[in-house]
């Protein structure tokens, strides 16, 4: 017998001894186990995932999703121009005295910002965050193909931190809307944006929670029902896209949970169903239509269950009613627990706010409440904050009264004297924005936020689309050039 055969036999022997030891050990455990022996018969069955979309149980294709999303995500650069004016001689004197141009009044140069946006129509409508463009005097939109456009704010909604921006362009790449209601915890997602001015950056993660409120929008009527993810999001990602593995837009990246201003594990996105409703309202009515149940609510927890002797362990507790309450008019009572709205289970305050936030005054919703252990189904006609069901359209401001004074298109003689192509002359001043800036009669406005002003019609047309800071540029009859700023 050769050495190899001996070695194999020894190995087999050791294995058999070890196996017998294991069996005897198991037998000893059984001897001291007082429970009767049980026999388990198992068979292999294919795993079934109930009620899960197919794309969740398949391997995610990040390449395809990135290719679909990246061309439709833009880089937004903003600039806030200094508002010191020729008329603010006291400010100029203080700055000169101390030799510090930024003393007391802040830096003189323009302040810049950076964020992201998502193209939603091929003719240039772009969703972003309100905080990305808030107060900006100039908005530059840079496409993925490096083309640059001037952006105009169409409307904003601070309560959801959503804004709509427009550029003049055609045949743009568009990101298709998904359905944020179908998003599930554990689902793969991608965040696409421009963190730290690094254009077209894609990061991946999973949805770690839904309907999350983190208290960053100021409370009150603000609506927080964020999609929480662990996809890396940093400053500059704000306003960018959160997409599913099919390359559909499911959220607008808005905030991060951070102690140092950079990504530390969690990020938050406005669900696209809310963002889409906001921009639809802005485009259709000029302002967001906000609907209310008109109830003061508390989230059900163990303490409240014990205190109020509730018969359910989750939901939203009705503590009181607001004036002209839609809920009270429909039969909701104090002490009711709202557990369902339109077949959507309600377990938390943010979930309720997200559902109602997609409605308009006059819309009807089916509200199921638990009332002392019994379920009641009630039909509620939602109302506005004013307590009615009317759709509100944004009224166009009276700029003539707002600015104050008489304006007229400059004459040919005045234009020739200053060697300018066009402008609007401040003929007379009354109480209003113009006089408050320190502007004097006779001043000819030639530009508003760098946009040429050739006539009074041009001036009012430009101001219609403005919100926040406005910078006027022009000349006095002496030829002296001046700048004046005010806010709208």
Secondary structure per residue as TSV (DSSP state, phi and psi in degrees):
chain	resnum	aa	ss	phi	psi
A	1	X	-	360.0	127.9
A	2	X	-	-80.8	173.1
A	3	X	H	-65.8	-36.4
A	4	X	H	-62.8	-42.5
A	5	X	H	-64.6	-41.1
A	6	X	H	-61.9	-42.9
A	7	X	H	-62.5	-43.8
A	8	X	H	-62.7	-42.5
A	9	X	H	-64.0	-41.6
A	10	X	H	-61.5	-42.1
A	11	X	H	-63.2	-44.3
A	12	X	H	-63.5	-38.4
A	13	X	H	-63.1	-45.8
A	14	X	H	-60.6	-42.8
A	15	X	H	-62.4	-42.8
A	16	X	H	-64.1	-43.4
A	17	X	H	-61.1	-44.2
A	18	X	H	-63.3	-39.7
A	19	X	H	-65.9	-43.5
A	20	X	H	-62.9	-37.1
A	21	X	H	-63.2	-41.1
A	22	X	H	-65.4	-41.7
A	23	X	H	-64.7	-44.2
A	24	X	H	-65.6	-36.6
A	25	X	H	-61.9	-43.8
A	26	X	H	-62.4	-37.2
A	27	X	H	-64.5	-39.7
A	28	X	H	-61.7	-41.8
A	29	X	H	-60.3	-41.3
A	30	X	H	-66.1	-35.6
A	31	X	H	-62.4	-36.1
A	32	X	T	-92.4	1.5
A	33	X	-	-91.2	118.5
A	34	X	-	-74.2	-18.1
A	35	X	S	-76.2	145.5
A	36	X	-	-66.8	150.0
A	37	X	-	-69.3	144.8
A	38	X	-	-124.6	150.2
A	39	X	-	-113.6	128.1
A	40	X	-	-112.7	126.0
A	41	X	-	-108.1	120.4
A	42	X	-	-121.2	150.6
A	43	X	-	-138.5	147.6
A	44	X	-	-76.7	124.1
A	45	X	-	-123.3	144.5
A	46	X	-	-64.7	137.8
A	47	X	-	-70.9	133.7
A	48	X	-	-115.6	131.0
A	49	X	-	-103.5	113.5
A	50	X	T	-86.7	133.7
A	51	X	T	60.3	31.2
A	52	X	-	-111.1	133.7
A	53	X	-	-59.7	148.2
A	54	X	H	-57.8	-37.1
A	55	X	H	-69.6	-16.3
A	56	X	H	-77.1	-33.5
A	57	X	H	-95.8	3.3
A	58	X	S	-99.2	164.8
A	59	X	-	-68.4	126.5
A	60	X	-	-67.5	138.9
A	61	X	-	-103.9	89.2
A	62	X	H	-67.2	-31.1
A	63	X	H	-63.6	-47.2
A	64	X	H	-63.9	-46.6
A	65	X	H	-61.0	-41.8
A	66	X	H	-63.9	-41.8
A	67	X	H	-64.2	-33.7
A	68	X	H	-75.8	-37.7
A	69	X	H	-85.9	-40.7
A	70	X	H	-56.6	-44.9
A	71	X	T	-63.4	-22.9
A	72	X	T	-96.4	0.5
A	73	X	E	-101.7	127.8
A	74	X	E	-110.2	160.8
A	75	X	E	-100.1	125.2
A	76	X	E	-110.2	122.3
A	77	X	E	-113.3	133.9
A	78	X	E	-120.7	155.8
A	79	X	E	-139.1	132.0
A	80	X	E	-110.3	113.6
A	81	X	-	-77.6	148.9
A	82	X	-	-62.2	140.2
A	83	X	-	-100.5	5.4
A	84	X	-	-65.7	142.4
A	85	X	-	-123.2	168.2
A	86	X	T	-61.4	-27.8
A	87	X	T	-78.4	-12.5
A	88	X	-	-88.1	63.2
A	89	X	H	-66.6	-30.4
A	90	X	H	-63.9	-42.4
A	91	X	H	-62.3	-44.2
A	92	X	H	-61.4	-40.2
A	93	X	H	-63.9	-41.5
A	94	X	H	-65.5	-43.7
A	95	X	H	-59.9	-45.5
A	96	X	H	-65.1	-39.3
A	97	X	H	-62.4	-43.7
A	98	X	H	-88.5	-9.4
A	99	X	T	66.8	22.9
A	100	X	-	-128.1	99.1
A	101	X	T	-61.9	-23.6
A	102	X	T	-95.6	-1.6
A	103	X	T	-66.8	131.9
A	104	X	T	69.7	-43.9
A	105	X	T	-105.4	4.6
A	106	X	-	83.7	174.0
A	107	X	-	-64.1	145.2
A	108	X	S	-79.9	-28.7
A	109	X	S	-73.8	164.9
A	110	X	-	-65.9	145.8
A	111	X	E	-99.0	133.1
A	112	X	E	-113.5	156.1
A	113	X	E	-143.7	168.8
A	114	X	E	-147.1	142.5
A	115	X	E	-159.8	-159.8
A	116	X	E	-133.7	169.7
A	117	X	E	-156.2	167.2
A	118	X	E	-127.5	124.8
A	119	X	E	-75.2	125.4
A	120	X	-	-115.4	-10.9
A	121	X	S	-137.3	150.1
A	122	X	T	-74.2	-5.5
A	123	X	T	-103.0	16.1
A	124	X	S	107.0	13.9
A	125	X	E	-81.9	133.6
A	126	X	E	-132.3	129.7
A	127	X	E	-89.0	139.4
A	128	X	E	-149.7	-172.7
A	129	X	E	-89.0	146.6
A	130	X	H	-59.8	-38.5
A	131	X	H	-71.2	-14.4
A	132	X	H	-72.5	-39.8
A	133	X	H	-110.8	-1.3
A	134	X	T	-61.2	124.1
A	135	X	T	78.8	3.7
A	136	X	-	-73.4	138.0
A	137	X	S	-88.1	-30.2
A	138	X	E	-134.9	137.9
A	139	X	E	-126.3	121.1
A	140	X	E	-109.9	127.7
A	141	X	E	-111.1	118.4
A	142	X	E	-109.5	121.2
A	143	X	-	-78.6	168.0
A	144	X	T	-61.5	-27.3
A	145	X	T	-88.9	13.6
A	146	X	S	80.8	-2.3
A	147	X	-	-68.1	146.6
A	148	X	E	-121.8	138.7
A	149	X	E	-135.7	155.0
A	150	X	E	-84.7	131.3
A	151	X	-	-103.2	147.6
A	152	X	E	-121.6	135.5
A	153	X	E	-77.9	120.1
A	154	X	E	-84.5	-39.5
A	155	X	E	-176.9	162.0
A	156	X	E	-137.9	159.9
A	157	X	E	-140.4	89.8
A	158	X	T	-58.5	-27.0
A	159	X	T	-67.4	-22.4
A	160	X	T	-116.3	-3.0
A	161	X	T	61.6	38.0
A	162	X	E	-115.4	141.9
A	163	X	E	-137.4	154.3
A	164	X	E	-118.0	125.2
A	165	X	E	-117.9	148.6
A	166	X	E	-126.5	136.8
A	167	X	-	-120.3	156.1
A	168	X	S	-91.5	100.0
A	169	X	-	-161.9	164.4
A	170	X	S	-133.2	161.0
A	171	X	S	54.5	42.7
A	172	X	-	-85.8	151.9
A	173	X	-	-68.0	142.1
A	174	X	-	-125.1	142.2
A	175	X	-	-96.7	124.7
A	176	X	-	-72.8	142.8
A	177	X	B	-72.4	137.0
A	178	X	-	-98.8	-162.7
A	179	X	-	-125.0	106.7
A	180	X	G	-68.5	-17.8
A	181	X	G	-64.9	-28.8
A	182	X	G	-85.9	-6.1
A	183	X	-	-68.0	137.9
A	184	X	-	-125.5	147.3
A	185	X	T	-59.6	133.6
A	186	X	T	96.1	-7.9
A	187	X	-	-76.2	140.8
A	188	X	E	-69.4	139.3
A	189	X	E	-142.0	160.4
A	190	X	E	-121.5	140.6
A	191	X	E	-106.8	126.5
A	192	X	E	-122.1	126.9
A	193	X	E	-174.9	-156.5
A	194	X	-	-131.6	63.1
A	195	X	G	-66.0	138.6
A	196	X	G	53.0	32.9
A	197	X	G	64.9	16.1
A	198	X	-	-88.2	101.3
A	199	X	-	-69.1	149.3
A	200	X	S	53.6	52.9
A	201	X	E	-96.6	133.8
A	202	X	E	-120.0	129.1
A	203	X	E	-127.9	155.8
A	204	X	E	-120.9	153.1
A	205	X	E	-169.5	-166.4
A	206	X	E	-122.9	159.7
A	207	X	E	-73.7	120.7
A	208	X	E	-102.7	-13.5
A	209	X	E	-169.4	160.2
A	210	X	E	-126.5	161.5
A	211	X	E	52.1	48.6
A	212	X	E	-94.3	132.6
A	213	X	-	-111.4	128.1
A	214	X	-	-123.1	4.2
A	215	X	S	69.6	36.4
A	216	X	-	-101.4	-10.1
A	217	X	S	-102.1	8.1
A	218	X	-	95.5	2.3
A	219	X	S	71.1	-153.4
A	220	X	T	63.3	-126.3
A	221	X	T	-88.0	4.9
A	222	X	-	-63.6	147.6
A	223	X	-	-120.5	112.0
A	224	X	-	-117.9	116.0
A	225	X	-	-147.4	57.9
A	226	X	E	-69.6	151.6
A	227	X	E	-85.1	121.2
A	228	X	E	-96.2	132.8
A	229	X	E	-135.2	168.9
A	230	X	-	-111.0	18.6
A	231	X	S	-69.6	135.2
A	232	X	-	-65.6	120.1
A	233	X	-	-129.3	133.5
A	234	X	-	-132.8	171.2
A	235	X	T	-51.6	130.5
A	236	X	T	107.1	-22.5
A	237	X	-	-76.9	-18.8
A	238	X	T	-54.0	131.3
A	239	X	T	88.9	-6.6
A	240	X	-	-82.0	-176.4
A	241	X	E	-95.2	138.1
A	242	X	E	-107.8	120.3
A	243	X	E	-124.3	154.2
A	244	X	E	-87.3	-179.9
A	245	X	T	-72.0	-8.4
A	246	X	T	-89.3	0.0
A	247	X	S	79.0	23.7
A	248	X	-	-99.1	143.7
A	249	X	E	-73.7	121.5
A	250	X	E	-119.6	-8.2
A	251	X	E	-168.5	162.0
A	252	X	E	-111.7	113.6
A	253	X	E	-61.0	129.2
A	254	X	E	-128.1	-40.5
A	255	X	E	-149.8	165.0
A	256	X	E	-129.4	152.9
A	257	X	E	-92.4	112.0
A	258	X	-	-153.9	145.2
A	259	X	S	-98.6	-11.6
A	260	X	S	-126.1	8.0
A	261	X	S	89.6	-7.0
A	262	X	S	-120.2	169.5
A	263	X	-	-59.9	130.7
A	264	X	S	-132.8	20.2
A	265	X	S	135.0	-31.0
A	266	X	E	-135.9	144.5
A	267	X	E	-135.9	162.9
A	268	X	E	-133.7	139.0
A	269	X	E	-130.5	141.1
A	270	X	E	-71.4	125.4
A	271	X	E	-56.6	140.0
A	272	X	H	-64.9	-27.9
A	273	X	H	-64.5	-33.7
A	274	X	H	-73.7	-47.4
A	275	X	H	-60.1	-39.9
A	276	X	H	-65.6	-41.1
A	277	X	H	-63.8	-40.4
A	278	X	H	-61.6	-48.3
A	279	X	H	-70.7	-32.5
A	280	X	H	-62.3	-41.3
A	281	X	H	-64.0	-44.1
A	282	X	H	-61.8	-43.2
A	283	X	H	-69.1	-36.5
A	284	X	H	-85.6	-38.1
A	285	X	H	-120.5	-11.3
A	286	X	S	85.8	-10.6
A	287	X	S	-154.2	161.1
A	288	X	-	-80.2	134.1
A	289	X	-	-91.9	109.9
A	290	X	-	-103.7	127.0
A	291	X	-	-104.5	150.3
A	292	X	B	-137.0	144.5
A	293	X	-	-77.1	-26.3
A	294	X	-	76.4	35.2
A	295	X	E	-126.0	147.0
A	296	X	E	-92.9	125.8
A	297	X	E	-125.3	158.8
A	298	X	E	-136.2	144.3
A	299	X	E	-78.8	134.4
A	300	X	-	-70.9	129.9
A	301	X	-	-139.8	179.3
A	302	X	H	-60.5	-39.5
A	303	X	H	-64.0	-43.4
A	304	X	H	-68.7	-38.2
A	305	X	H	-58.0	-44.5
A	306	X	H	-69.1	-44.9
A	307	X	H	-65.1	-44.1
A	308	X	H	-98.3	3.0
A	309	X	T	53.0	49.7
A	310	X	-	-75.1	156.4
A	311	X	S	-102.6	5.9
A	312	X	-	-131.9	155.6
A	313	X	S	-102.5	-7.9
A	314	X	S	-147.9	164.6
A	315	X	S	132.1	-164.9
A	316	X	E	-125.0	121.0
A	317	X	E	-86.1	132.3
A	318	X	E	-89.0	107.5
A	319	X	E	-90.0	-33.1
A	320	X	E	-166.2	-179.1
A	321	X	E	-124.8	150.3
A	322	X	-	-86.2	167.3
A	323	X	T	-63.8	141.3
A	324	X	T	56.9	43.0
A	325	X	-	-69.5	129.1
A	326	X	H	-67.6	-39.1
A	327	X	H	-64.3	-44.8
A	328	X	H	-63.3	-39.8
A	329	X	H	-63.3	-28.1
A	330	X	H	-88.3	-7.2
A	331	X	T	109.0	3.3
A	332	X	-	-67.8	141.4
A	333	X	-	-120.6	156.8
A	334	X	T	-60.1	138.2
A	335	X	T	93.6	-12.3
A	336	X	-	-67.5	151.6
A	337	X	E	-116.3	115.9
A	338	X	E	-75.1	120.9
A	339	X	E	-117.1	-12.5
A	340	X	E	-159.3	141.2
A	341	X	E	-133.9	121.3
A	342	X	T	49.5	50.2
A	343	X	T	67.7	8.6
A	344	X	E	-102.0	120.0
A	345	X	E	-63.7	133.8
A	346	X	-	-114.3	114.0
A	347	X	-	-113.7	-12.2
A	348	X	S	-148.5	163.8
A	349	X	H	-60.7	-46.1
A	350	X	H	-59.6	-35.2
A	351	X	H	-63.5	-43.0
A	352	X	H	-63.1	-44.6
A	353	X	H	-63.3	-37.0
A	354	X	H	-65.1	-42.4
A	355	X	H	-66.7	-49.2
A	356	X	H	-68.5	-30.6
A	357	X	H	-64.8	-17.5
A	358	X	T	-92.3	4.3
A	359	X	-	-104.8	167.4
A	360	X	-	-122.4	157.7
A	361	X	T	-53.9	134.4
A	362	X	T	99.3	-19.2
A	363	X	-	-69.6	147.2
A	364	X	E	-104.8	139.1
A	365	X	E	-130.9	147.2
A	366	X	E	-93.4	115.9
A	367	X	E	-111.4	122.2
A	368	X	E	-101.1	128.6
A	369	X	E	-120.4	153.0
A	370	X	E	-100.6	116.8
A	371	X	E	-117.1	99.0
A	372	X	T	54.9	40.2
A	373	X	T	95.8	-11.4
A	374	X	E	-109.6	143.7
A	375	X	E	-91.2	135.3
A	376	X	E	-126.1	133.4
A	377	X	E	-107.2	121.6
A	378	X	E	-124.8	143.9
A	379	X	E	-99.2	120.1
A	380	X	E	-112.7	128.5
A	381	X	E	-93.7	111.5
A	382	X	-	-67.8	151.0
A	383	X	B	-125.0	166.3
A	384	X	-	-80.0	177.3
A	385	X	T	-63.3	-24.4
A	386	X	T	-83.6	-4.6
A	387	X	S	88.9	18.0
A	388	X	S	-125.6	177.4
A	389	X	-	-109.3	15.2
A	390	X	-	-79.5	142.6
A	391	X	-	-78.4	131.8
A	392	X	-	-101.5	127.0
A	393	X	-	-103.9	139.0
A	394	X	-	-68.0	124.7
A	395	X	-	-78.3	139.6
A	396	X	-	-72.8	131.2
A	397	X	-	-68.7	150.5
A	398	X	-	-85.9	91.7
A	399	X	H	-67.5	-29.5
A	400	X	H	-60.6	-44.1
A	401	X	H	-74.0	-37.9
A	402	X	H	-63.6	-45.5
A	403	X	H	-72.2	-39.0
A	404	X	-	84.6	128.3
A	405	X	S	103.8	-175.7
A	406	X	E	-109.8	128.9
A	407	X	E	-116.8	144.7
A	408	X	E	-147.6	152.1
A	409	X	E	-65.4	132.9
A	410	X	-	-61.8	145.3
A	411	X	-	-76.7	163.3
A	412	X	H	-59.1	-41.5
A	413	X	H	-61.7	-43.1
A	414	X	H	-66.1	-38.0
A	415	X	H	-68.0	-42.3
A	416	X	H	-64.3	-38.4
A	417	X	H	-62.9	-34.5
A	418	X	H	-96.6	-5.2
A	419	X	T	57.7	48.7
A	420	X	-	-124.8	158.3
A	421	X	S	-83.2	-27.7
A	422	X	-	-175.0	167.7
A	423	X	-	173.1	172.2
A	424	X	E	-120.9	126.4
A	425	X	E	-92.4	135.9
A	426	X	E	-83.6	96.1
A	427	X	E	-77.0	-40.7
A	428	X	E	-148.7	144.6
A	429	X	-	-110.7	136.9
A	430	X	-	-129.7	-174.6
A	431	X	S	-60.4	129.8
A	432	X	S	163.6	-172.2
A	433	X	H	-60.1	-42.0
A	434	X	H	-63.5	-48.1
A	435	X	H	-65.1	-34.3
A	436	X	H	-64.3	-28.3
A	437	X	H	-75.1	-18.3
A	438	X	T	99.4	5.1
A	439	X	-	-64.7	150.7
A	440	X	-	-116.6	155.4
A	441	X	T	-60.3	143.0
A	442	X	T	99.6	-15.1
A	443	X	-	-65.9	136.3
A	444	X	E	-109.1	115.7
A	445	X	E	-79.6	122.0
A	446	X	E	-108.0	-24.0
A	447	X	E	-146.8	146.4
A	448	X	E	-121.8	116.1
A	449	X	T	50.3	43.9
A	450	X	T	72.2	1.4
A	451	X	E	-89.7	128.4
A	452	X	E	-61.7	140.3
A	453	X	-	-118.2	111.7
A	454	X	-	-104.1	-19.2
A	455	X	S	-154.9	169.8
A	456	X	H	-62.8	-33.7
A	457	X	H	-61.0	-43.6
A	458	X	H	-60.3	-43.6
A	459	X	H	-60.8	-50.0
A	460	X	H	-68.2	-34.5
A	461	X	H	-64.4	-42.1
A	462	X	H	-65.7	-42.3
A	463	X	H	-67.9	-25.9
A	464	X	H	-58.1	-33.1
A	465	X	T	-97.4	6.1
A	466	X	-	-96.8	145.1
A	467	X	-	-148.8	135.3
A	468	X	S	96.6	-142.6
A	469	X	E	-74.0	142.1
A	470	X	E	-128.0	129.7
A	471	X	E	-111.9	120.9
A	472	X	E	-98.4	139.5
A	473	X	E	-129.8	139.1
A	474	X	E	-179.6	-164.5
A	475	X	E	-134.8	149.8
A	476	X	-	-91.3	160.5
A	477	X	T	-55.2	-25.2
A	478	X	T	-72.0	-12.0
A	479	X	S	98.8	-5.4
A	480	X	-	-70.6	129.1
A	481	X	E	-89.3	142.5
A	482	X	E	-146.7	159.6
A	483	X	E	-127.6	140.9
A	484	X	E	-138.7	142.4
A	485	X	E	-128.6	149.5
A	486	X	E	-153.7	170.0
A	487	X	E	-112.0	149.0
A	488	X	-	-114.5	360.0
